[in-house]
């Protein structure tokens, strides 16, 4: 990851790009309500993003949610001002009529990309290595986690818009060069300091770790994405080795 700062114009103004990943289908009313709520939250705060987009995740699939988020976050070439929000919340911890769900957490990468995510299931698993290497830091937040069955419409857009306002303010206060130096030093807290709902850094033990060889994602062509690097696979099994692969109830032969 380089030090991309593509969303800052010649006058030093931030031109944010906002991306939501949620497990509402694109043709679902909920998808449109979430998008409209985010646009409204931005307009009310005088935030005019370059782009707002809502992407889809399979329903309640936190493994795919984590994979898609990490793939987009780590491959962003926009850097500071590129803000993601991932909401895939099975709410297995509902305990009352308050509809209490999993907490929202916040993270920043060393390129300045920021992520707001519901900390559910395996959503944070793909970030395990980066967090343990110190390349990004996750923080707890005080974004409301109860009181609405439709948190992604009623609470999360405001949190995303407030984050955008904060990052614009920090850019004006610190300047582009200072922001770059802080990111290079992994001094994320100085950039995020002052964000109203920012909490304490998360401990390293908070991050789930999928077993090596687990399936992260199956694309529309049937290609299977594993959390196993190719170089590691060929160390375990030389090219040409015939393997028996089991995926769910399906067993097939495969050649490395």
Secondary structure, DSSP 8 states (H G I E B T S, - for coil): ----BTTB-TTS-B--EEEEEESS-TTSHHHHHHHHHHHHHHHHTT---SEEEEEE--TT-HHHHHHHHHHHHHT-SSBTTEEEEEE----TT--STT-----EEEEEETTS-EEEEE--TTTTGGGHHHHHTTSEEEEEE----SS-S-HHHHTHHHHHHHHHHHHHHHHHHH-HHHHHHHHHTT-HHHHHTT-TTEEEE--GGGS----TT-EEEE-TT--EEESS-HHHHHHHS-TT-EEEEEETTEEEEEE-
